[in-house]
Amino acid sequence: MDANLSFLFAPSGCAVFGASKDPRKAGHQIVKNILDSGYDAPVTPVSLKGDDVLGLAGYSDLADIPHQVELVVMSAPAASTPMFLYQLERRMEVQHDVKALIIAAAGFAEIGTEAGIGYQQALVDFCRRYSIRMIGPNCVGAVDVYEHFNATFIADIAMHPGGISVVSQSGAVGAWLLMNWRSSPAGRVGFSKFVTVGNMADVDIIEALEYVGNDERTRVMGLYIEGSPQARKLVETLGSIAERKPVVVLKVGRTEEGAQAAASHTGSLAGNDAVYDGALKQHGIIRVRTIEELSDTMRSCDTLPLPAGNRFFVLTQAGGPGIFCVDEMAGSGKFSAPVITQASKSKLRDVLPPIASICEPEGHADITAAATARQHVDALEVLLRDDGVDGVFFITVATLFLDLEEMAEGIVSLMEKLASEGISKPVIPVIISGNWVKPARAVLEKNEIPTFESPDRGVRAAANLIFYAESRRSGA
Amino acid sequence: MDANLSFLFAPSGCAVFGASKDPRKAGHQIVKNILDSGYDAPVTPVSLKGDDVLGLAGYSDLADIPHQVELVVMSAPAASTPMFLYQLERRMEVQHDVKALIIAAAGFAEIGTEAGIGYQQALVDFCRRYSIRMIGPNCVGAVDVYEHFNATFIADIAMHPGGISVVSQSGAVGAWLLMNWRSSPAGRVGFSKFVTVGNMADVDIIEALEYVGNDERTRVMGLYIEGSPQARKLVETLGSIAERKPVVVLKVGRTEEGAQAAASHTGSLAGNDAVYDGALKQHGIIRVRTIEELSDTMRSCDTLPLPAGNRFFVLTQAGGPGIFCVDEMAGSGKFSAPVITQASKSKLRDVLPPIASICEPEGHADITAAATARQHVDALEVLLRDDGVDGVFFITVATLFLDLEEMAEGIVSLMEKLASEGISKPVIPVIISGNWVKPARAVLEKNEIPTFESPDRGVRAAANLIFYAESRRSGA
């Protein structure tokens, strides 16, 4: 691990080579993102004509920038690499301040041409000579929310602090995740660091993982990967992080056909998937299958307490979605039905409408559409106070009669009250459906309680929480 | 099958018993929905005080309504059943015009009390006496888009005509589906009939399926079911419909635990799931596992041509999501990789950026983020014109540089042009991600081309299309 990686996330001064006045260009968006993120060191646009961009004084040569430049983001065409290196070289001779590069541009080794390979090698040689660290080429950049630094060309990232960090081999998949978070009910998901490694000409995925995994603000680590020539070292690195915090992995190339496509894309050897799968499981690393599951699981690991066991109660206001949830739980093989005390059952009968169906079967209550917001919350409290319950799926479907926002605020207050008494168990709110329920989901998510669109998504996230908790307890 | 069921969907005059001025009551929303849907026969609110509702003259007695009343929707508390039947009886003695009832209210046999069971039996006895047909109790009602009739209490249904019809045992699941459709990029999904059967005191799910399955405007039939005491007859009914049009089934109670929860909810016997599963498959009935898959598959069956084979090409603008798609395809076991002609490969090279990766491996092209909107569409055209291609997954991730709406409009024009030449193949657009891409997805969806949030959802819908097409070809 090289401490120089810190300059990728928190440089004291930076420049964007290939900056542009055109909002459709990456070289514009990168400048805009750095400015918008609240970065308080100087940032300088560099372009052929030395244009000013977004009110910042522009330069035509990196060597001429008067302030300190610890990081340069390069978003000019690959063919401008010789000029880029010429300017950098002169800067290093005089100011010798550059510590890191982000090469956002594409058209290097990944396209397999002699020129592309040559440009990439020239970048690597230069970095070695000056002990500069580089991510890319062919990546979308890096973000550090706590350092107020967003050096990507992804439009409209919500810079909200949280405990998730993400390392992605694919820029598109990284962007996919951030766009999903921006479109979530609260408009943001809290995170810490985000980095895409692209061609990995210098910093590879293992080094990025080691660096980001050591970040104290990172409470859960997410990874998208297509393959690695160092599969054993990769799994060991992930396993070592997983001893300290949950690690969630989306690895493609699961099938022979997918592995072939991966080899064509990044030249990655996907390796024998069953071997990967077994090794990940053995190390207590959570493996997920979809972007939704990656996101849901990271959010749950970041904000929910780990369950003490696998006894999850299904508290549902609608029969069908509740049965669906039970099916998904049973299908996952990760849950057992809690048996609550007679006192709890009696309390549920007291707080719920008379037509509610309670513990028939055990571990399941259908409180019916007659239940008010208050009754939803009161029933949840009874369950969370029962020692036989490790967690609760809380399922509700929008109706005219139910004030979903009042219900959401009630849950937030309840969780605060219980936490102050030392009771902390995961609640998985599934609030159905669509735009109609977004305001209520936003209330919960703004209070760091993740919500789910459907029972199956909630069940997968909770099953992953249980897997991690169990692997920690067994000392995996 | 009883022709009287038509009065549930297209009555010449109706009344709402339990109508309310309070927008939070079902008895208000039902009146509002009937009005808003453009229904052109009279609708009359009936309540204890005879209040006017939404400008409509109110009555306190069904017997006093001067116009024809073929359908009565009942949304008053179950305890008002005796008064409801008393008024109905007087009406039948004099006007004898009521042909159908929708009992939206809950609190009948489903809650298992003597009173609830008694009220339901009284309704059934009355219906038998006068040959009146009834859905419910404990249901959310019925919709017929083409008849401009929405007799449900679901807020904000988009009444857009299409070929999907849905029969749901659960009101909540039915509402879930309609709320999802309302929240889709175009704000609506076209459908024909929608009905939830609730307690099935008179019309059961099989009869509802037979009636709706015979609707000529219904091109695809969707079903949510928890179980049936007549499992064999149910499967045969579905199989008979599937000979004429695709049938998509979401059946819960897959697991023993889920079956127990279902038995508690509607008293349904879920039956042996493996037996159901085999019988459905044998009859060429599509079985899905989630609400998303139900919706995606119904939309695809309604608007996409059935593929002539299973050779689906992956045309992707981003490496990672493309590999993910290939993995999902291979995992499903339903696809084979198309081998396009040398001429097509050469055309792809002509229209695509030089850095594009074409047919390495076969059946897959990564056109890269350098591809313009025009290049996306031109590549799609080359593939759809190749006789070796039965369908295309078209995957793109939003970037600053790509005009997604121009691309979407290009696809619409291309599909029209090809259709006019007799070329009609399914294209599965996966446009990533979130709010950012909704305008482009709306362009496609307004032109009846369903779009997908992630490759896995597109793959499942296409695999279901292939399953149905194969079962038709083999005469299942």
Boltz contact constraints between the chains, C-beta under 6 A:
constraints:
  - contact:
      token1: [A, 24]
      token2: [B, 400]
      max_distance: 6.0
  - contact:
      token1: [A, 24]
      token2: [B, 401]
      max_distance: 6.0
  - contact:
      token1: [A, 29]
      token2: [B, 400]
      max_distance: 6.0
  - contact:
      token1: [A, 111]
      token2: [B, 355]
      max_distance: 6.0
  - contact:
      token1: [A, 155]
      token2: [B, 400]
      max_distance: 6.0
  - contact:
      token1: [A, 170]
      token2: [B, 319]
      max_distance: 6.0
  - contact:
      token1: [A, 170]
      token2: [B, 320]
      max_distance: 6.0
  - contact:
      token1: [A, 172]
      token2: [B, 318]
      max_distance: 6.0
  - contact:
      token1: [A, 172]
      token2: [B, 320]
      max_distance: 6.0
  - contact:
      token1: [A, 172]
      token2: [B, 321]
      max_distance: 6.0
  - contact:
      token1: [A, 172]
      token2: [B, 397]
      max_distance: 6.0
  - contact:
      token1: [A, 173]
      token2: [B, 320]
      max_distance: 6.0
  - contact:
      token1: [A, 176]
      token2: [B, 432]
      max_distance: 6.0
  - contact:
      token1: [A, 176]
      token2: [B, 433]
      max_distance: 6.0
  - contact:
      token1: [A, 179]
      token2: [B, 433]
      max_distance: 6.0
  - contact:
      token1: [A, 179]
      token2: [B, 434]
      max_distance: 6.0
  - contact:
      token1: [A, 179]
      token2: [B, 436]
      max_distance: 6.0
  - contact:
      token1: [A, 180]
      token2: [B, 433]
      max_distance: 6.0
  - contact:
      token1: [A, 180]
      token2: [B, 434]
      max_distance: 6.0
  - contact:
      token1: [A, 183]
      token2: [B, 434]
      max_distance: 6.0
  - contact:
      token1: [A, 183]
      token2: [B, 435]
      max_distance: 6.0
  - contact:
      token1: [A, 252]
      token2: [B, 323]
      max_distance: 6.0
  - contact:
      token1: [A, 252]
      token2: [B, 324]
      max_distance: 6.0
  - contact:
      token1: [A, 252]
      token2: [B, 327]
      max_distance: 6.0
  - contact:
      token1: [A, 254]
      token2: [B, 327]
      max_distance: 6.0
  - contact:
      token1: [A, 255]
      token2: [B, 327]
      max_distance: 6.0
  - contact:
      token1: [A, 255]
      token2: [B, 330]
      max_distance: 6.0
  - contact:
      token1: [A, 255]
      token2: [B, 331]
      max_distance: 6.0
  - contact:
      token1: [A, 257]
      token2: [B, 326]
      max_distance: 6.0
  - contact:
      token1: [A, 257]
      token2: [B, 330]
      max_distance: 6.0
  - contact:
      token1: [A, 258]
      token2: [B, 323]
      max_distance: 6.0
  - contact:
      token1: [A, 258]
      token2: [B, 326]
      max_distance: 6.0
  - contact:
      token1: [A, 258]
      token2: [B, 327]
      max_distance: 6.0
  - contact:
      token1: [A, 260]
      token2: [B, 361]
      max_distance: 6.0
  - contact:
      token1: [A, 261]
      token2: [B, 323]
      max_distance: 6.0
  - contact:
      token1: [A, 261]
      token2: [B, 326]
      max_distance: 6.0
  - contact:
      token1: [A, 261]
      token2: [B, 364]
      max_distance: 6.0
  - contact:
      token1: [A, 262]
      token2: [B, 323]
      max_distance: 6.0
  - contact:
      token1: [A, 264]
      token2: [B, 357]
      max_distance: 6.0
  - contact:
      token1: [A, 264]
      token2: [B, 360]
      max_distance: 6.0
  - contact:
      token1: [A, 265]
      token2: [B, 319]
      max_distance: 6.0
  - contact:
      token1: [A, 290]
      token2: [B, 456]
      max_distance: 6.0
  - contact:
      token1: [A, 318]
      token2: [B, 172]
      max_distance: 6.0
  - contact:
      token1: [A, 319]
      token2: [B, 265]
      max_distance: 6.0
  - contact:
      token1: [A, 320]
      token2: [B, 170]
      max_distance: 6.0
  - contact:
      token1: [A, 320]
      token2: [B, 172]
      max_distance: 6.0
  - contact:
      token1: [A, 320]
      token2: [B, 173]
      max_distance: 6.0
  - contact:
      token1: [A, 321]
      token2: [B, 172]
      max_distance: 6.0
  - contact:
      token1: [A, 323]
      token2: [B, 252]
      max_distance: 6.0
  - contact:
      token1: [A, 323]
      token2: [B, 258]
      max_distance: 6.0
  - contact:
      token1: [A, 323]
      token2: [B, 261]
      max_distance: 6.0
  - contact:
      token1: [A, 323]
      token2: [B, 262]
      max_distance: 6.0
  - contact:
      token1: [A, 324]
      token2: [B, 252]
      max_distance: 6.0
  - contact:
      token1: [A, 326]
      token2: [B, 257]
      max_distance: 6.0
  - contact:
      token1: [A, 326]
      token2: [B, 258]
      max_distance: 6.0
  - contact:
      token1: [A, 326]
      token2: [B, 261]
      max_distance: 6.0
  - contact:
      token1: [A, 327]
      token2: [B, 252]
      max_distance: 6.0
  - contact:
      token1: [A, 327]
      token2: [B, 254]
      max_distance: 6.0
  - contact:
      token1: [A, 327]
      token2: [B, 255]
      max_distance: 6.0
  - contact:
      token1: [A, 327]
      token2: [B, 258]
      max_distance: 6.0
  - contact:
      token1: [A, 330]
      token2: [B, 255]
      max_distance: 6.0
  - contact:
      token1: [A, 330]
      token2: [B, 257]
      max_distance: 6.0
  - contact:
      token1: [A, 331]
      token2: [B, 255]
      max_distance: 6.0
  - contact:
      token1: [A, 355]
      token2: [B, 111]
      max_distance: 6.0
  - contact:
      token1: [A, 357]
      token2: [B, 264]
      max_distance: 6.0
  - contact:
      token1: [A, 360]
      token2: [B, 264]
      max_distance: 6.0
  - contact:
      token1: [A, 361]
      token2: [B, 260]
      max_distance: 6.0
  - contact:
      token1: [A, 364]
      token2: [B, 261]
      max_distance: 6.0
  - contact:
      token1: [A, 397]
      token2: [B, 172]
      max_distance: 6.0
  - contact:
      token1: [A, 400]
      token2: [B, 24]
      max_distance: 6.0
  - contact:
      token1: [A, 400]
      token2: [B, 29]
      max_distance: 6.0
  - contact:
      token1: [A, 400]
      token2: [B, 155]
      max_distance: 6.0
  - contact:
      token1: [A, 401]
      token2: [B, 24]
      max_distance: 6.0
  - contact:
      token1: [A, 432]
      token2: [B, 176]
      max_distance: 6.0
  - contact:
      token1: [A, 433]
      token2: [B, 176]
      max_distance: 6.0
  - contact:
      token1: [A, 433]
      token2: [B, 179]
      max_distance: 6.0
  - contact:
      token1: [A, 433]
      token2: [B, 180]
      max_distance: 6.0
  - contact:
      token1: [A, 434]
      token2: [B, 179]
      max_distance: 6.0
  - contact:
      token1: [A, 434]
      token2: [B, 180]
      max_distance: 6.0
  - contact:
      token1: [A, 434]
      token2: [B, 183]
      max_distance: 6.0
  - contact:
      token1: [A, 435]
      token2: [B, 183]
      max_distance: 6.0
  - contact:
      token1: [A, 436]
      token2: [B, 179]
      max_distance: 6.0
  - contact:
      token1: [A, 456]
      token2: [B, 290]
      max_distance: 6.0
